[in-house]
């Protein structure tokens, strides 16, 4: 189903094209029409299924008709990282509409958030604690809220936010549309749903499984050697059509730049690129001008490119479903494909969940000849910080020439596609 079929305001097609959406995901097909009708919704869906756009697009459609510069939509999330991610989706999809969103969360000074509220925004994306503070101080006005979205309800329960969420629900008008999304529904979240929603439509999207034509391999590696290992994988791989995923647009830019320095034909797809740049990158990847594309999950949503031979997760995604969505770009139409993932000990929990879904352990691989014992550089010399940081590829320490095992040759060398 394409997005024109939803009969959304034509101004929203600018943002939809900007992010490269082509066809709707199952959760979008089910949720967007219901939300446009004003129904309350209980959605069971993992991150990475297109869930965010499923509620953002109907919200933007609604906001284009009515007053501006007053808070009419409240989206409550458990973490500031998720708040920023949703804010980014809103920014991209609302391109050309002049609608505004403001993020509200703790851990940073409240001054800029209060200033943004005074200037006026139609959408508030907030974490419970800071939002309640600003409500109590009179800075955040809830009297015009028409739509309330509670995202990742089970995670808010796990983090102890449900009492705050209930206070927020009391602060918004009773005559509203409410949407609650959660990967699971513990009893406490079910009780919250009964209290907050009116005759909701339930939409459930279970986890799918990866295509059987895809071969999976995990490559454990110290965090500071991820960049070097990526280049080594590319050196030993048929790089005629490789899609690499990163967690952030900043890292996508950095990975693209340093792969290019290594001599590969590479492009990137992320939200900092203009629509023209996105179209050019996608065209170049499709027609073979570029052998490698580095992309973020949000930018790659709806990406449809045939004959991708390899998907490489430079960063492990947040959920098992997001992993399945990523690697679903290869192994299509009965063709074979490979999915390589660079993993660190931080990824153990999501790997275990993924293995439970797949019903079997994922094979751990090592590269023959790669020096895994190189110590990390001094912190001041590192080009990255925190999870997924990359060192400067140009400063890679020398290693012995690779001598792959026969298994490594079979896996990484070019092979005839079916």
BAMIDO-153897 format. One record per residue (C-alpha): residue number from 1; x, y, z. Coordinates in steps of 0.001 Angstrom, whole numbers. Example, Ala and Ser with C-alpha at 12.3 -4.5 7.8 and 13.67 -1.06 7.14 Angstrom:
// residues 2
+-----+---------+---------+---------+
|  nr |       x |       y |       z |
+-----+---------+---------+---------+
|   1 |   12300 |   -4500 |    7800 |
|   2 |   13670 |   -1060 |    7140 |
+-----+---------+---------+---------+
This chain:
// residues 418
+-----+---------+---------+---------+
|  nr |       x |       y |       z |
+-----+---------+---------+---------+
|   1 |       0 |       0 |       0 |
|   2 |    1452 |    3385 |    -938 |
|   3 |     995 |    6540 |    1116 |
|   4 |   -1175 |    8335 |   -1435 |
|   5 |   -3912 |    5798 |    -654 |
|   6 |   -4294 |    7122 |    2904 |
|   7 |   -5647 |   10437 |    1533 |
|   8 |   -3343 |   12425 |    3785 |
|   9 |   -3030 |   16180 |    3351 |
|  10 |   -1004 |   16752 |     184 |
|  11 |    1470 |   18918 |    2126 |
|  12 |    2615 |   15821 |    4022 |
|  13 |    3830 |   14167 |     833 |
|  14 |    6819 |   16536 |     912 |
|  15 |    8043 |   14954 |    4154 |
|  16 |    7099 |   11434 |    3093 |
|  17 |    9199 |   11811 |     -33 |
|  18 |   11998 |   13440 |    1961 |
|  19 |   12438 |   10392 |    4172 |
|  20 |   12127 |    8058 |    1193 |
|  21 |    8988 |    6186 |    2223 |
|  22 |    7596 |    4184 |    -670 |
|  23 |    5205 |    1610 |     766 |
|  24 |    3547 |    1421 |    4174 |
|  25 |    4559 |   -1193 |    6746 |
|  26 |    1873 |   -3484 |    8228 |
|  27 |    1517 |   -1395 |   11397 |
|  28 |    1109 |    1737 |    9273 |
|  29 |   -1521 |     107 |    7056 |
|  30 |   -3537 |    -848 |   10136 |
|  31 |   -3022 |    2168 |   12388 |
|  32 |   -3080 |    5182 |   10066 |
|  33 |   -6707 |    4768 |    8861 |
|  34 |   -7940 |    4118 |   12409 |
|  35 |   -6074 |    7135 |   13767 |
|  36 |   -7396 |    9341 |   10957 |
|  37 |  -10924 |    8353 |   12007 |
|  38 |  -10150 |    9546 |   15536 |
|  39 |  -10210 |    6087 |   17127 |
|  40 |   -8328 |    5349 |   20318 |
|  41 |   -5683 |    2743 |   19561 |
|  42 |   -3825 |      51 |   21480 |
|  43 |    -883 |    -991 |   19347 |
|  44 |    1353 |   -3968 |   20014 |
|  45 |    4482 |   -3392 |   17996 |
|  46 |    8243 |   -3359 |   18384 |
|  47 |   10502 |    -446 |   17557 |
|  48 |   11664 |    -770 |   13975 |
|  49 |    8262 |   -1669 |   12481 |
|  50 |    7350 |    1828 |   11327 |
|  51 |    5306 |    2399 |   14462 |
|  52 |    6377 |    6012 |   14977 |
|  53 |    5257 |    7156 |   11532 |
|  54 |    2022 |    5209 |   12081 |
|  55 |     939 |    7718 |   14715 |
|  56 |    2903 |   10799 |   13567 |
|  57 |    1355 |   11022 |   10098 |
|  58 |   -2286 |   11078 |   11315 |
|  59 |   -1291 |   13608 |   13973 |
|  60 |     304 |   15931 |   11419 |
|  61 |   -2746 |   15566 |    9156 |
|  62 |   -4974 |   16643 |   12035 |
|  63 |   -2777 |   19568 |   13078 |
|  64 |   -2815 |   21118 |    9614 |
|  65 |   -6433 |   22025 |   10300 |
|  66 |   -6781 |   24191 |   13388 |
|  67 |   -4908 |   26713 |   15539 |
|  68 |   -1124 |   27022 |   15460 |
|  69 |    1462 |   27847 |   18152 |
|  70 |    -515 |   26084 |   20882 |
|  71 |     187 |   22596 |   22248 |
|  72 |   -2426 |   20246 |   20772 |
|  73 |    -563 |   16914 |   20852 |
|  74 |    1356 |   15296 |   23710 |
|  75 |    3620 |   12298 |   23106 |
|  76 |    4973 |   10691 |   26295 |
|  77 |    8079 |    8480 |   26080 |
|  78 |   10222 |    6735 |   28691 |
|  79 |   13638 |    8050 |   27576 |
|  80 |   15102 |   11201 |   26120 |
|  81 |   16776 |    9155 |   23380 |
|  82 |   13363 |    7991 |   22195 |
|  83 |   11999 |   11519 |   22573 |
|  84 |   14735 |   12847 |   20308 |
|  85 |   14140 |   10056 |   17813 |
|  86 |   10416 |   10859 |   17632 |
|  87 |   11216 |   14575 |   17383 |
|  88 |   13470 |   13808 |   14419 |
|  89 |   10718 |   11828 |   12688 |
|  90 |    8299 |   14724 |   13234 |
|  91 |   10821 |   17191 |   11858 |
|  92 |   11361 |   15138 |    8717 |
|  93 |    7716 |   14276 |    8046 |
|  94 |    6466 |   17810 |    8736 |
|  95 |    8855 |   19431 |    6252 |
|  96 |    7052 |   22276 |    4519 |
|  97 |    4160 |   22462 |    6992 |
|  98 |    5676 |   24898 |    9536 |
|  99 |    4404 |   22665 |   12347 |
| 100 |    6732 |   22601 |   15345 |
| 101 |    7591 |   20106 |   18056 |
| 102 |    9430 |   20563 |   21340 |
| 103 |   11265 |   17913 |   23367 |
| 104 |   10957 |   17961 |   27141 |
| 105 |   13145 |   15760 |   29336 |
| 106 |   15442 |   15859 |   32334 |
| 107 |   19209 |   15661 |   32520 |
| 108 |   19580 |   19057 |   30831 |
| 109 |   18676 |   22584 |   31828 |
| 110 |   14978 |   23439 |   31686 |
| 111 |   15564 |   27000 |   30438 |
| 112 |   15665 |   26273 |   26677 |
| 113 |   12621 |   23999 |   27000 |
| 114 |   10637 |   26694 |   28814 |
| 115 |   11654 |   29217 |   26130 |
| 116 |   10514 |   26840 |   23366 |
| 117 |    7175 |   26358 |   25110 |
| 118 |    6661 |   30107 |   25324 |
| 119 |    7402 |   30504 |   21611 |
| 120 |    4675 |   27979 |   20851 |
| 121 |    4697 |   24474 |   19389 |
| 122 |    1888 |   22190 |   18333 |
| 123 |    3549 |   18944 |   19502 |
| 124 |    5210 |   18174 |   22825 |
| 125 |    7439 |   15084 |   22994 |
| 126 |    8148 |   14542 |   26667 |
| 127 |    9475 |   12263 |   29370 |
| 128 |    7183 |   12057 |   32411 |
| 129 |    9321 |   13579 |   35172 |
| 130 |   10363 |   16854 |   33548 |
| 131 |    6928 |   17272 |   31959 |
| 132 |    5202 |   17087 |   35344 |
| 133 |    7663 |   19644 |   36722 |
| 134 |    6850 |   22081 |   33930 |
| 135 |    3106 |   21442 |   34283 |
| 136 |    3285 |   22153 |   38007 |
| 137 |    5325 |   25311 |   37364 |
| 138 |    2759 |   26528 |   34843 |
| 139 |    5098 |   26424 |   31847 |
| 140 |    3464 |   23483 |   30032 |
| 141 |    -219 |   24075 |   29294 |
| 142 |   -2334 |   20963 |   28806 |
| 143 |   -5758 |   22530 |   28280 |
| 144 |   -5661 |   22349 |   24461 |
| 145 |   -4326 |   18802 |   24116 |
| 146 |   -6393 |   16888 |   21534 |
| 147 |   -4223 |   13802 |   21092 |
| 148 |   -2267 |   11876 |   23729 |
| 149 |     254 |    9217 |   22689 |
| 150 |    1834 |    6893 |   25257 |
| 151 |    4787 |    5201 |   23564 |
| 152 |    6523 |    2082 |   24905 |
| 153 |    4071 |    1616 |   27760 |
| 154 |    5762 |   -1511 |   29050 |
| 155 |    9102 |     238 |   29233 |
| 156 |    7559 |    3103 |   31191 |
| 157 |    6193 |     518 |   33601 |
| 158 |    9607 |   -1151 |   33887 |
| 159 |   11191 |    2230 |   34682 |
| 160 |    8593 |    3062 |   37325 |
| 161 |    6921 |    5888 |   35399 |
| 162 |    3309 |    4690 |   35502 |
| 163 |    2342 |    6837 |   38543 |
| 164 |    3672 |    9911 |   36710 |
| 165 |    1859 |    8869 |   33530 |
| 166 |   -1414 |    8625 |   35441 |
| 167 |    -899 |   12177 |   36772 |
| 168 |    -279 |   13394 |   33231 |
| 169 |   -3463 |   11705 |   32012 |
| 170 |   -5431 |   13588 |   34679 |
| 171 |   -3871 |   16859 |   33523 |
| 172 |   -5024 |   16581 |   29897 |
| 173 |   -8629 |   17055 |   28710 |
| 174 |  -10885 |   14008 |   28970 |
| 175 |  -12233 |   14666 |   25472 |
| 176 |   -9211 |   13544 |   23466 |
| 177 |   -7869 |   10818 |   21218 |
| 178 |   -5444 |    8448 |   22974 |
| 179 |   -3005 |    5989 |   21447 |
| 180 |   -1001 |    3530 |   23529 |
| 181 |    1855 |    1512 |   22033 |
| 182 |    3689 |   -1263 |   23818 |
| 183 |    5719 |   -4313 |   22822 |
| 184 |    4147 |   -6302 |   25679 |
| 185 |    1185 |   -5745 |   27968 |
| 186 |    1804 |   -6590 |   31614 |
| 187 |   -1231 |   -6367 |   33876 |
| 188 |    -381 |   -2847 |   35041 |
| 189 |    -268 |   -1549 |   31471 |
| 190 |   -3583 |   -3240 |   30693 |
| 191 |   -5122 |   -1464 |   33691 |
| 192 |   -3691 |    1832 |   32464 |
| 193 |   -5190 |    1198 |   29012 |
| 194 |   -8662 |     618 |   30490 |
| 195 |   -8397 |    3859 |   32441 |
| 196 |   -6994 |    6033 |   29655 |
| 197 |   -8641 |    4783 |   26444 |
| 198 |  -12235 |    4650 |   25236 |
| 199 |  -13337 |    1668 |   23132 |
| 200 |   -9879 |    1331 |   21591 |
| 201 |   -9105 |    -528 |   18408 |
| 202 |   -6452 |   -3157 |   19074 |
| 203 |   -3720 |   -3552 |   16491 |
| 204 |   -1163 |   -6291 |   16996 |
| 205 |    1944 |   -6813 |   14893 |
| 206 |    3923 |   -9806 |   16082 |
| 207 |    7562 |  -10383 |   15405 |
| 208 |    8384 |  -11907 |   12053 |
| 209 |   11287 |  -14209 |   11302 |
| 210 |   14172 |  -13578 |    8944 |
| 211 |   14078 |  -15111 |    5466 |
| 212 |   15585 |  -18589 |    5342 |
| 213 |   17731 |  -17485 |    2379 |
| 214 |   19789 |  -15170 |    4616 |
| 215 |   22937 |  -16435 |    6328 |
| 216 |   23691 |  -14722 |    9638 |
| 217 |   27044 |  -14159 |   11317 |
| 218 |   28011 |  -12218 |   14441 |
| 219 |   31507 |  -10763 |   14657 |
| 220 |   32439 |  -10061 |   18298 |
| 221 |   34938 |   -7196 |   18435 |
| 222 |   36175 |   -4656 |   20987 |
| 223 |   34392 |   -1354 |   20610 |
| 224 |   37517 |     523 |   19514 |
| 225 |   38235 |   -1967 |   16703 |
| 226 |   34803 |   -1962 |   15060 |
| 227 |   35931 |     383 |   12314 |
| 228 |   39013 |   -1637 |   11455 |
| 229 |   37020 |   -4879 |   11432 |
| 230 |   34434 |   -3315 |    9123 |
| 231 |   37123 |   -2417 |    6592 |
| 232 |   38574 |   -5907 |    6848 |
| 233 |   35144 |   -7422 |    6187 |
| 234 |   34712 |   -5201 |    3150 |
| 235 |   38142 |   -6216 |    1887 |
| 236 |   37142 |   -9874 |    1993 |
| 237 |   33589 |   -9387 |     704 |
| 238 |   32077 |   -9058 |   -2750 |
| 239 |   31177 |   -5381 |   -2369 |
| 240 |   28961 |   -5044 |   -5421 |
| 241 |   25875 |   -4285 |   -3306 |
| 242 |   26393 |   -3794 |     449 |
| 243 |   24055 |   -1950 |    2821 |
| 244 |   25594 |    -855 |    6152 |
| 245 |   23420 |     285 |    9067 |
| 246 |   24431 |    2684 |   11826 |
| 247 |   22462 |    3936 |   14817 |
| 248 |   22833 |    7675 |   14147 |
| 249 |   23180 |   10010 |   11197 |
| 250 |   26425 |   11373 |   12647 |
| 251 |   27962 |    7909 |   12567 |
| 252 |   26588 |    7282 |    9085 |
| 253 |   28460 |   10365 |    7874 |
| 254 |   31648 |    9271 |    9589 |
| 255 |   31484 |    5679 |    8356 |
| 256 |   30821 |    6876 |    4800 |
| 257 |   33741 |    9305 |    4895 |
| 258 |   36256 |    6791 |    6133 |
| 259 |   35106 |    3968 |    3848 |
| 260 |   35509 |    6424 |     971 |
| 261 |   39044 |    7164 |    2167 |
| 262 |   39738 |    3438 |    1901 |
| 263 |   38930 |    3590 |   -1816 |
| 264 |   35385 |    2245 |   -2025 |
| 265 |   32489 |    3679 |   -4030 |
| 266 |   30152 |    4575 |   -1185 |
| 267 |   27192 |    6844 |    -515 |
| 268 |   24879 |    7429 |    2448 |
| 269 |   21233 |    7905 |    3337 |
| 270 |   20332 |    9846 |    6476 |
| 271 |   18132 |   12714 |    7598 |
| 272 |   20775 |   15440 |    7187 |
| 273 |   20769 |   14939 |    3420 |
| 274 |   18476 |   16970 |    1183 |
| 275 |   15788 |   15269 |    -846 |
| 276 |   17883 |   15739 |   -3977 |
| 277 |   20906 |   14178 |   -2300 |
| 278 |   18779 |   11271 |   -1077 |
| 279 |   17402 |   10626 |   -4538 |
| 280 |   20859 |   10825 |   -6078 |
| 281 |   22304 |    8448 |   -3464 |
| 282 |   19518 |    5935 |   -3920 |
| 283 |   19739 |    6095 |   -7706 |
| 284 |   23510 |    5605 |   -7552 |
| 285 |   23156 |    2608 |   -5264 |
| 286 |   20488 |    1050 |   -7446 |
| 287 |   22366 |    1492 |  -10725 |
| 288 |   25758 |     391 |   -9365 |
| 289 |   27454 |    3790 |   -9319 |
| 290 |   27948 |    3151 |   -5607 |
| 291 |   28701 |    -350 |   -4330 |
| 292 |   28085 |     507 |    -675 |
| 293 |   25380 |    2517 |    1056 |
| 294 |   25585 |    3572 |    4720 |
| 295 |   22160 |    4304 |    6207 |
| 296 |   20265 |    4939 |    9408 |
| 297 |   17079 |    3007 |   10202 |
| 298 |   14832 |    6045 |    9871 |
| 299 |   16268 |    7160 |    6538 |
| 300 |   16176 |    3626 |    5132 |
| 301 |   12516 |    3049 |    5992 |
| 302 |   10695 |    2034 |    2825 |
| 303 |   13978 |    1486 |     967 |
| 304 |   13418 |   -1004 |   -1823 |
| 305 |   16561 |   -2062 |   -3699 |
| 306 |   16825 |   -5381 |   -5462 |
| 307 |   19852 |   -7680 |   -5302 |
| 308 |   21487 |   -6413 |   -2103 |
| 309 |   23991 |   -9164 |   -1401 |
| 310 |   25119 |   -8133 |    2100 |
| 311 |   23664 |   -6228 |    5034 |
| 312 |   26223 |   -5220 |    7655 |
| 313 |   25104 |   -3920 |   11038 |
| 314 |   27925 |   -1645 |   12141 |
| 315 |   25757 |   -1024 |   15217 |
| 316 |   23408 |   -3626 |   16626 |
| 317 |   19828 |   -2288 |   16488 |
| 318 |   17782 |   -1717 |   19643 |
| 319 |   15344 |   -4588 |   19119 |
| 320 |   15139 |   -7999 |   17506 |
| 321 |   12378 |   -6787 |   15219 |
| 322 |   14560 |   -3910 |   14023 |
| 323 |   17287 |   -6447 |   13234 |
| 324 |   14856 |   -8519 |   11204 |
| 325 |   13675 |   -5403 |    9390 |
| 326 |   17248 |   -4447 |    8505 |
| 327 |   18415 |   -7803 |    7218 |
| 328 |   15160 |   -8230 |    5306 |
| 329 |   16762 |   -6013 |    2652 |
| 330 |   18814 |   -9002 |    1477 |
| 331 |   17814 |  -12555 |     583 |
| 332 |   14701 |  -11394 |   -1273 |
| 333 |   12805 |  -13276 |   -3978 |
| 334 |   14507 |  -16558 |   -3099 |
| 335 |   17974 |  -15073 |   -3647 |
| 336 |   20667 |  -15719 |   -1081 |
| 337 |   22130 |  -12998 |    1109 |
| 338 |   24475 |  -12476 |    4045 |
| 339 |   23896 |  -10518 |    7250 |
| 340 |   27003 |   -9577 |    9250 |
| 341 |   26721 |   -7857 |   12632 |
| 342 |   29578 |   -6311 |   14613 |
| 343 |   28797 |   -6975 |   18271 |
| 344 |   30195 |   -5981 |   21646 |
| 345 |   29298 |   -7265 |   25131 |
| 346 |   26706 |   -4466 |   25363 |
| 347 |   24663 |   -6288 |   22728 |
| 348 |   24282 |   -9573 |   24626 |
| 349 |   20676 |   -9003 |   25740 |
| 350 |   19316 |   -8235 |   22283 |
| 351 |   21288 |  -11137 |   20796 |
| 352 |   19702 |  -13558 |   23267 |
| 353 |   16235 |  -12253 |   22406 |
| 354 |   16957 |  -12571 |   18706 |
| 355 |   18188 |  -16140 |   19129 |
| 356 |   14996 |  -17051 |   20990 |
| 357 |   12915 |  -15688 |   18140 |
| 358 |   14955 |  -17519 |   15521 |
| 359 |   14945 |  -20729 |   17538 |
| 360 |   18682 |  -21293 |   17194 |
| 361 |   21970 |  -19702 |   18226 |
| 362 |   23643 |  -17298 |   15832 |
| 363 |   27122 |  -18296 |   14727 |
| 364 |   30021 |  -16224 |   16094 |
| 365 |   32801 |  -15642 |   13607 |
| 366 |   36351 |  -14328 |   13784 |
| 367 |   38549 |  -13102 |   10939 |
| 368 |   41762 |  -15008 |   10456 |
| 369 |   44718 |  -12628 |   10539 |
| 370 |   42872 |   -9763 |   12238 |
| 371 |   44567 |   -8540 |   15408 |
| 372 |   41880 |   -8379 |   18084 |
| 373 |   44418 |   -7540 |   20814 |
| 374 |   45301 |   -4016 |   19718 |
| 375 |   44771 |   -1810 |   22794 |
| 376 |   42400 |    1136 |   22621 |
| 377 |   43941 |    4536 |   21877 |
| 378 |   44154 |    7151 |   24638 |
| 379 |   40729 |    8678 |   25178 |
| 380 |   41849 |   12119 |   24021 |
| 381 |   43032 |   10641 |   20725 |
| 382 |   39854 |    8719 |   20027 |
| 383 |   37614 |   10139 |   17354 |
| 384 |   34473 |    8795 |   18979 |
| 385 |   32790 |    8707 |   22331 |
| 386 |   30501 |    6173 |   23925 |
| 387 |   28595 |    3325 |   22382 |
| 388 |   29574 |    2506 |   18816 |
| 389 |   32467 |    4962 |   18627 |
| 390 |   34866 |    4467 |   15728 |
| 391 |   38555 |    5105 |   15719 |
| 392 |   40202 |    6841 |   12782 |
| 393 |   40583 |    4134 |   10136 |
| 394 |   43687 |    5866 |    8817 |
| 395 |   45425 |    5143 |   12134 |
| 396 |   44814 |    1439 |   12041 |
| 397 |   47788 |    -463 |   13480 |
| 398 |   49625 |   -2692 |   10995 |
| 399 |   48586 |   -6340 |   10919 |
| 400 |   49849 |   -9437 |    9214 |
| 401 |   48333 |  -10056 |    5787 |
| 402 |   45042 |  -11953 |    6135 |
| 403 |   45053 |  -15658 |    5475 |
| 404 |   41391 |  -16650 |    5597 |
| 405 |   40412 |  -20165 |    6408 |
| 406 |   38593 |  -22126 |    3738 |
| 407 |   35363 |  -21398 |    5622 |
| 408 |   36134 |  -17678 |    5558 |
| 409 |   36844 |  -17799 |    1834 |
| 410 |   33564 |  -19527 |    1113 |
| 411 |   31613 |  -17024 |    3188 |
| 412 |   33247 |  -13784 |    2120 |
| 413 |   34376 |  -14303 |   -1445 |
| 414 |   32161 |  -13356 |   -4411 |
| 415 |   29698 |  -16046 |   -5228 |
| 416 |   27178 |  -16675 |   -7936 |
| 417 |   23754 |  -15364 |   -6958 |
| 418 |   20705 |  -17488 |   -7554 |
+-----+---------+---------+---------+
